[in-house]
Amino acid sequence: MNARKSPFDMDANEFRAWGFRSGLEVHQQLDTRKKLFCHCPVGLIGRGHDAELLRHMRPTLSELGEYDGTALMEFKTKKQIRYQLFRDAVCTYEMDDTPPFPINQEALDIGIRISLMLGCTLVDELHVSRKQYLDGSIPTGFQRTAIVGINGSIPLGNRELGILQLGLEEDACREVEDRGHTIVFRTDRLSTPLVEVVTEAGIRDPLEVTVAAEAIRRLLRASERVRRGAGATRADVNVSIEGGTRVEIKGVSRIAWFERLTRVEAWRQRRLLDIRQQLKVRGVSSKSFNASVKDITSACRSIRIPILRKALKRGDMIMGVCLPGFGGLLSQEVQPGVPFEQEFSGRVRVIACLDEIPNLIHTDDEALLNQREREVRKLRDLFSARHSDVVVVTWGPAEDAETAAEEIRLRALDAIKGVPNETRQAFPDGTTDFERILPGADRMYPDTDSPPVRLDQARVERIQKDMPERPWELQARYRKMGLSAELADDVLLQGPPSLFERLVERSGASPVLVAELIAQRLVGMLRRRVLASRPAEKTLLGLCTLLAEQRLFREGLPELLRGIAAAGDGALELAAIQLCPTPAPLGEIDTVTERVADAGLAQCRSADREARLRFAMGRAMEHLRGRAPGKLVSDRLESKLGSARR
């Protein structure tokens, strides 16, 4: 298999031949009134913050007396963490100044509900654990989390995708800014209850990743107890290929990105394995590898490379690292348009906090060689570098530059081993960049502040009785009601289903018309900001009743909705009287269609039948829009145009 072929030109079978595997961790906020371990209200706040808090994080030992690798990495960044606090949305619990309240029972009920919908086996007793987060996103330095159910499944094509577990946990802060050694978070989202749906690594190609994500999203929406909007749903996408290792693409909020990201990640791992093989052929191994690391600040005073001269003027330390056997490798592409050097630059950016790009240069850079070949030779001479070696140079405040040089050395060691375990940041074009070392099991330990909660049978049975149908069951039923597959899917995602079914039952309107109203027309008008918010259910019921009584046709809905928006949500009757046109009698419909059919024949004689029909339909609806069903007008015109031809 040729790894140089673009990842976007490869088909599913080619990825499967690489041993592609993927799994999802879908995080979905729950629609509760209060947060998970306190009584603060849930919801984002648009105004300015009321106070700030400054913190520094330090790693703690696990139960086995070991440090988690991610925690140690975050500690090396020496971040100052600023929290923007809100008086009405944050309390002393979130700041770790008081113990947690008992777990939110409303959130736990929703967790049980979703677990049952996934076919999970519920735990007998809920135990809260602490999961270390030293990136600053949680002020306590850990997230409280608990497993609710295990061993479920969802349909994936003609097979089942296993659900390893469903967890109930608290959300983290929103990141506002991350520059240098300072990171800023807003705390309004902090501690919002969410569920984490973890699948097995049973997804076999990038196309299936999207299918699986859509299936989970439909199920979560079908529960009708989850939050909507920006940031309410995020997923971590895990990817590996044969010979590679698990890499986590973190916090992806758009399902449309999943296929591109997983294609590129599989391709990246294949390219990293190719680089490992090249190093092996050159005789480079972990045991023999000996990178030379030097402070070359003084020596660079005689080297005329503009970016290094700027660093000297700022008073930066300049560090050089000679990587034996890496000659020519840093310029090789590991993602579309992204050379291998970016793997080193990402580590330097995150861990040494040297985030002004470029943060390093190297002696194999073609542009640098073309412009400053003599100066590049001077850099190589500082290390007596051989043709097969490359010299990487980085700069910054003394402590940061030393950290950066060490990270360059460590990333080279990782390259000898193959694909490092990492968490990576996603970009819309499908490429990713380093975010942190992948966490291990050492980050989890019991939370001694939270008592266990027994899930008694009576509680489970109560939730089970009220459990909604699963998406695949709803889709099958909606198709029997006359909805197309696309329209049924829109009801599942936008409806919600319970609203759709109440409106159909109480109004007597056509299920197709009701579905189009709530899942397509309303959603479109809200996205275009024609409507500021969804009308109340009473208003929607009134609209559906007008449709059922044929006092309103689908073509008249947009004007009536705009009128309701202008008059106020409670003014349906007034808007209906003022804006709802009187239905056209059949005689008028016949007169209009006769006239426009003649005009269509007169003005479109050379056009085909479809063109004549479109022309006539446009003219007819100028007179009849909102007063007659479009289907009836179209049928009348087809009949008249057909008989006129004969």
Secondary structure, 3 states (H helix, E strand, C coil): CCCCCCCCCCCHHHHHHCCCEEEEEEEEEECCCECCCCCCECCCCCCCCCEEEEECCCCCCCCCCCCCHHHHHHHHCCCEEEEEECCCCCCCCCCCCCCCCCCCHHHHHHHHHHHHHCCCEECCEECEEEEECCCCCCCCCEEEEEEEEEEEEEEECCEEEEEEEEEEEECCCEEEEEECCEEEEECCCCCCEEEEEEECCCECCHHHHHHHHHHHHHHHHHCCCECCCCCCEEEEEEEECCCCCCEEEEEECCHHHHHHHHHHHHHHHHHHHHHHHHHHHCCCCCCCCCCEEEECCCHHHHCCCHHHHHHHHHCCEEEEEEECCCCCCCCCEEECCEECHHHHHHHHHHHCCCCCCCCEEECCCHHHHHHHHHHHHHHHHHCCCCCCCEEEEEEECHHHHHHHHHHHHHHHHHHHHCCCCEEEEECCCCCEEEEEECCCHHHEEECCCCCCEECCHHHHHHHHHCCCCCHHHHHHHHHHCCCCHHHHHHHHHHCCHHHHHHHHHHHCCCHHHHHHHHHHHHHHHHHCCCCCCCCCHHHHHHHHHHHHCCCCCHHHHHHHHHHHHHHCCCCHHHHHHHHCCCCCCHHHHHHHHHHHHHHHHHHCCCCCHHHHHHHHHHHHHHHHCCCCCHHHHHHHHHHHHHHHHC
